[in-house]
Amino acid sequence: MSPETSPAPSKEKAYRKLYTSKLLRETMTLHILSTKTASQEGRLVWVTSGFPVEIPVAFNTVAAYPEQYGAIVGSEKCGPLLCGFAEELGFSQELCSYARSSIGSVQQPEQSPLTGLPKPQALLACNNICGTVLPWYEAVSEMTGAPVYLVDTPPLEGEQPSHHLAYVKSNLNGLIEFMSQNFNHEYDEKQLIQVAKLSNDAVSLWTKALEACKNKPSPLNCADRFLSMAPIVALRGTQQAINFYQAFFAEVEERVKQGIGAIREERVRLLWDNIPPWFTIYNFFNTLAKQGVVFPADSYTHAWSAAIPRGEIIESIAKVYSNVYLNKGLSAKIDKMCSLIKDYDLDGFVLFSVRSCKRYSIGQMVTKEEITRRTGVPGVIIEGDMVDSQQYNEAQAKTRMEALIEMIV
């Protein structure tokens, strides 16, 4: 073959694909199928992302997460359409886009990815990370007829007082009664303890994978973690989650052993704060990967790294779910991010100001200044949304990222 007719050499991508991405797709596909079966059998619950899911799992129900479905809506670029359906019903554009896309998908399932989530038999909410969940689920309850139960976790400042813990425990005991009555299933403490053990085993593997990113080069980038977190959210407390994370952590370990990074050339290490823009997740992080920018840590996926402590099981669950850092004020969030910057040896940070997620995005200007003061590294705020792509300006985000990179290199 002459030089004129020889094929051009293939250009390597800036990022490396995980082999376990195939297993991830298979695992989550089976979960989606299980939610459909559970709905037909009358044992499907919708739960919010911060909900103590071990309890409904111990009652032999299957959990579906509308926020996780919102990520699918965003990645399928259907956010404006489904959010629009909710807005036509009178819901404000300022409302959480997870809530709007969820309500929109219930209203118009035939125009929704996967025809929406299957119909729930109960709606389980916990307000430890978001105050929107109760009115959101009340709206869905009116549309589906499914009853709502709220686990109320009042905000904390500092250490948890005994009366606060007792109150949250009373909510969990109420949840047990609710599940028993609505699913005709007796509470089995031994079963709950076993589910909690499975949950902790998966969390341990997930946490080890996150901590492996302290290595240089980092074996995972932000998009890797955002996608691979799906089982720790949707399948926590099940053997399926453990099976996936055993394979996932093994691949991460091998990358560390071989000195293989998530991106081809690691030059800048950054922290990401907040939910990602699902509709441009690949484009955003892979464009930066071409410039040698990797994100070894983020505040979002680390939120699922807390194990249930030993002790009386209901009290232990109450402790871990009421002490998530989004329930503990701005200072706890700043402390967490400063620790991540130090522990992962990061050069800067990105705060994603999500227009419709007020709880997560509040106080970011103060946060930016305080983190830089305490760590000495620069940061930037970019604006947008996690599902509604109409609220995202790609050119503006690119300009601000370029300015941050110039400050570092």
Beta strands, then each sheet from edge to edge (+ up, - down):
strand 1: 44-47
strand 2: 62-64
strand 3: 122-126
strand 4: 148-151
strand 5: 268-273
strand 6: 293-298
strand 7: 348-354
strand 8: 379-384
sheet 1: 2+ 1+ 3+ 4+
sheet 2: 6+ 5+ 7+ 8+
end
